[in-house]
Amino acid sequence: VQLLESMQSELFQAAQTKLYHNTHRIDSYEDMKAKLLAAPSNNDENHSGDTDGDIPGFFLVPWYDDAENEALIKADCKATIRCFPFDSQHLAEGLNCFYSGRPATHMAIFARA
């Protein structure tokens, strides 16, 4: 049992570290789009799927909740909202939405499949 607990703890720590290193805080849509477009495609035969060093991953952004703008982003660069992380909502205070420029209602994580 102790060995399994140790293995699970190590796997969990590795996953948290990878998530931390692959979540990028940005303030402009142009920045996110440029990083997404510069990244290798998941269909690229030389792409390992591991985002360490390739950028993409996840983008933590100030967001004004607007379904129409979310659809425009999806159509433009195929990125969608993955979640609204509870532990980051305080970061939205005083910020403007990275896409519309309106006052941010919360922080969102965007990513592309």
Backbone bond lengths (Angstrom), bond angles and torsions (degrees), N, CA, C in turn:
res aa  C-N    CA-C-N  psi(-1)  N-CA   C-N-CA  omega(-1)  CA-C   N-CA-C  phi
1 V - - - 1.454 - - 1.533 110.27 -
2 Q 1.323 116.42 -42.03 1.459 120.30 -179.20 1.531 111.04 -62.04
3 L 1.332 116.88 -39.48 1.458 120.87 178.55 1.529 110.53 -62.95
4 L 1.337 117.54 -43.63 1.462 121.16 179.02 1.524 111.47 -64.72
5 E 1.323 117.21 -40.87 1.469 120.54 177.68 1.521 111.04 -63.37
6 S 1.310 116.73 -39.39 1.458 121.25 178.54 1.530 110.73 -65.68
7 M 1.318 116.84 -43.73 1.471 121.13 178.76 1.529 110.46 -62.81
8 Q 1.328 116.35 -44.13 1.463 120.05 -179.56 1.513 110.27 -64.23
9 S 1.296 118.06 -40.79 1.455 122.38 179.03 1.533 110.92 -62.99
10 E 1.318 117.02 -42.97 1.463 121.02 178.85 1.528 111.05 -65.86
11 L 1.328 118.11 -42.24 1.462 121.37 178.10 1.523 111.17 -63.71
12 F 1.332 116.79 -41.64 1.458 120.99 179.49 1.528 110.57 -64.46
13 Q 1.320 116.93 -43.27 1.468 121.18 178.98 1.527 110.50 -63.42
14 A 1.321 117.73 -41.01 1.465 121.30 178.89 1.532 110.50 -64.41
15 A 1.332 116.91 -40.31 1.470 120.66 178.79 1.525 110.71 -65.81
16 Q 1.327 118.21 -42.02 1.465 121.17 178.23 1.533 110.73 -63.00
17 T 1.312 117.11 -41.69 1.459 121.30 179.33 1.520 110.49 -63.53
18 K 1.330 117.14 -45.21 1.461 121.22 179.50 1.530 110.64 -63.06
19 L 1.321 117.51 -42.21 1.465 121.12 178.19 1.525 110.35 -61.52
20 Y 1.314 117.73 -44.60 1.462 122.18 179.48 1.530 110.82 -59.70
21 H 1.334 117.23 -46.44 1.463 121.25 -176.90 1.532 112.96 -73.58
22 N 1.314 117.60 -18.82 1.461 121.21 -177.98 1.520 113.29 -107.36
23 T 1.332 117.55 13.46 1.458 121.85 174.17 1.523 107.42 -110.99
24 H 1.333 115.28 119.00 1.460 121.46 -174.17 1.524 109.64 -112.21
25 R 1.302 116.65 127.98 1.464 121.22 177.84 1.520 108.56 -90.67
26 I 1.319 116.35 120.77 1.458 121.37 -179.61 1.520 109.64 -132.11
27 D 1.331 115.88 161.81 1.459 120.98 -176.45 1.519 113.97 -119.85
28 S 1.352 118.07 -1.97 1.460 118.54 179.93 1.523 110.78 -136.71
29 Y 1.315 114.55 143.98 1.455 120.77 177.59 1.527 110.68 -62.44
30 E 1.322 116.89 -39.32 1.459 120.84 -179.02 1.530 110.74 -58.91
31 D 1.333 116.89 -38.56 1.461 121.70 179.00 1.528 110.32 -65.12
32 M 1.336 117.10 -46.61 1.457 119.80 179.52 1.523 110.74 -62.58
33 K 1.313 116.32 -46.43 1.464 120.78 -178.04 1.524 111.04 -61.26
34 A 1.325 117.57 -43.00 1.466 121.02 178.96 1.524 110.93 -61.44
35 K 1.329 117.28 -42.29 1.463 120.58 179.33 1.529 111.14 -66.28
36 L 1.328 116.72 -39.77 1.459 120.02 178.50 1.523 111.53 -66.04
37 L 1.321 116.88 -42.88 1.461 120.43 -177.44 1.522 112.58 -71.71
38 A 1.336 116.81 -27.37 1.466 120.48 -179.56 1.527 111.98 -82.06
39 A 1.309 117.16 -14.77 1.465 121.44 -174.98 1.520 110.94 -78.57
40 P 1.333 116.71 150.13 1.458 119.00 175.08 1.523 110.20 -64.60
41 S 1.295 116.07 147.95 1.461 121.97 178.74 1.518 109.94 -72.23
42 N 1.322 116.67 149.12 1.467 120.44 174.61 1.525 110.41 -65.57
43 N 1.328 117.22 -19.45 1.468 120.94 178.80 1.526 111.69 -87.40
44 D 1.310 117.24 -7.91 1.449 122.77 -179.56 1.529 109.12 -66.25
45 E 1.340 117.84 125.97 1.460 120.62 -175.40 1.528 113.01 -63.87
46 N 1.327 117.51 -21.35 1.460 120.69 178.77 1.517 112.84 -91.87
47 H 1.336 117.20 -1.98 1.464 121.00 -177.81 1.517 109.53 -88.82
48 S 1.316 115.96 124.77 1.460 121.10 -175.36 1.516 113.22 -80.41
49 G 1.344 118.02 -14.69 1.452 120.56 -175.30 1.517 112.18 89.06
50 D 1.325 117.49 -14.11 1.459 122.36 178.20 1.521 107.55 -87.58
51 T 1.341 117.31 119.38 1.456 119.63 -172.80 1.522 113.63 -83.58
52 D 1.301 119.20 -3.89 1.461 120.01 177.75 1.526 109.41 -56.32
53 G 1.335 116.40 116.92 1.438 120.63 177.35 1.520 114.89 89.96
54 D 1.309 118.83 -17.11 1.465 121.45 -178.88 1.518 112.02 -94.22
55 I 1.266 119.03 -3.31 1.458 130.58 -166.40 1.512 108.73 66.11
56 P 1.292 126.31 -104.93 1.442 120.36 -149.23 1.509 116.88 0.53
57 G 1.261 119.30 -119.89 1.451 118.42 -170.49 1.515 109.80 77.10
58 F 1.306 116.86 -131.79 1.463 122.96 -175.39 1.526 109.81 -119.69
59 F 1.337 115.68 148.00 1.459 121.39 179.91 1.530 108.88 -121.21
60 L 1.322 116.14 114.70 1.462 122.31 177.05 1.517 107.19 -88.88
61 V 1.333 115.59 118.16 1.468 120.26 -172.24 1.524 111.48 -134.69
62 P 1.343 116.83 150.87 1.465 119.70 170.04 1.531 107.75 -72.78
63 W 1.332 116.92 134.34 1.461 120.86 -170.96 1.518 111.14 -137.34
64 Y 1.335 114.80 134.89 1.461 121.59 169.84 1.518 105.61 -98.47
65 D 1.319 117.80 117.70 1.463 122.44 -173.01 1.525 110.71 -60.62
66 D 1.332 116.11 111.27 1.455 122.28 -176.43 1.524 108.24 -153.37
67 A 1.336 116.99 106.96 1.457 121.90 -176.89 1.524 112.21 -62.48
68 E 1.325 116.87 -34.46 1.468 119.89 -179.87 1.532 110.77 -65.64
69 N 1.322 117.01 -44.67 1.467 120.03 177.89 1.525 111.36 -66.59
70 E 1.317 116.75 -36.39 1.461 119.31 176.82 1.530 110.44 -61.22
71 A 1.321 117.14 -41.50 1.468 121.44 177.98 1.530 111.17 -64.86
72 L 1.334 117.30 -38.02 1.464 120.83 178.30 1.534 111.00 -64.71
73 I 1.323 116.49 -40.92 1.463 120.74 178.04 1.525 110.06 -63.92
74 K 1.325 116.63 -44.19 1.464 120.77 179.38 1.525 110.63 -60.33
75 A 1.327 117.27 -43.92 1.465 121.05 179.98 1.529 111.44 -66.52
76 D 1.321 117.17 -35.21 1.460 121.49 -175.43 1.526 113.12 -78.14
77 C 1.332 117.58 -45.12 1.471 118.41 -174.36 1.529 113.78 -134.69
78 K 1.333 116.82 9.03 1.465 123.24 176.15 1.532 114.75 66.83
79 A 1.322 117.37 14.81 1.467 120.42 176.82 1.525 109.12 -91.53
80 T 1.319 115.76 143.62 1.463 121.36 179.17 1.520 109.76 -134.51
81 I 1.324 115.43 162.30 1.465 120.47 176.39 1.527 108.45 -72.11
82 R 1.321 115.33 130.93 1.464 121.69 177.71 1.518 111.80 -98.23
83 C 1.333 116.18 -38.44 1.458 119.43 178.53 1.525 110.06 -170.11
84 F 1.318 114.84 171.66 1.458 123.68 173.80 1.529 105.48 -117.48
85 P 1.329 118.31 92.88 1.466 120.41 -173.10 1.532 112.33 -63.50
86 F 1.310 115.19 124.24 1.462 120.81 -177.94 1.521 112.66 -58.10
87 D 1.320 116.62 -38.17 1.463 119.65 -174.63 1.525 113.73 -79.03
88 S 1.328 118.31 1.40 1.466 120.93 -179.50 1.522 113.89 -118.30
89 Q 1.314 118.18 1.10 1.461 120.36 -173.68 1.528 113.19 -64.45
90 H 1.299 117.68 -29.47 1.471 120.63 178.77 1.535 111.98 -64.54
91 L 1.319 117.47 -21.00 1.467 121.62 -179.33 1.528 113.02 -70.36
92 A 1.331 117.68 -17.94 1.471 121.45 -177.16 1.528 112.69 -75.67
93 E 1.318 117.04 -18.90 1.470 120.49 -177.20 1.519 111.53 -56.90
94 G 1.327 115.73 124.94 1.452 122.01 176.31 1.520 114.94 79.27
95 L 1.333 117.85 1.95 1.462 120.72 -179.35 1.523 111.04 -100.46
96 N 1.309 115.23 158.33 1.457 121.35 174.57 1.520 109.39 -103.77
97 C 1.310 115.64 150.96 1.454 122.66 178.95 1.528 109.84 -55.72
98 F 1.315 116.19 136.07 1.461 120.94 -177.97 1.521 112.10 -68.30
99 Y 1.328 118.01 -15.56 1.466 121.11 -178.15 1.530 112.40 -106.73
100 S 1.329 116.69 -51.16 1.471 120.02 -173.38 1.524 114.02 -94.32
101 G 1.323 116.95 -21.05 1.456 120.51 -176.35 1.527 113.43 83.27
102 R 1.317 117.48 -3.59 1.465 120.95 177.58 1.528 108.97 -74.55
103 P 1.328 117.96 160.94 1.470 119.14 177.87 1.539 111.07 -56.76
104 A 1.311 116.19 129.91 1.466 120.94 -178.19 1.519 110.73 -65.91
105 T 1.325 115.70 137.19 1.461 120.84 176.02 1.526 111.02 -92.28
106 H 1.314 117.07 -24.28 1.463 122.48 177.79 1.523 110.45 -171.37
107 M 1.299 115.99 179.14 1.462 122.36 176.24 1.530 107.19 -98.57
108 A 1.328 115.74 141.67 1.464 121.51 179.73 1.523 108.76 -130.97
109 I 1.302 114.96 154.56 1.462 120.92 172.99 1.520 108.16 -108.96
110 F 1.335 114.75 120.44 1.461 121.96 175.09 1.526 108.54 -104.00
111 A 1.322 115.64 149.67 1.456 121.56 173.92 1.524 108.46 -159.14
112 R 1.298 114.39 166.26 1.452 120.81 177.60 1.527 107.49 -117.96
113 A 1.326 115.19 138.34 1.476 119.87 179.99 1.518 110.91 -70.28
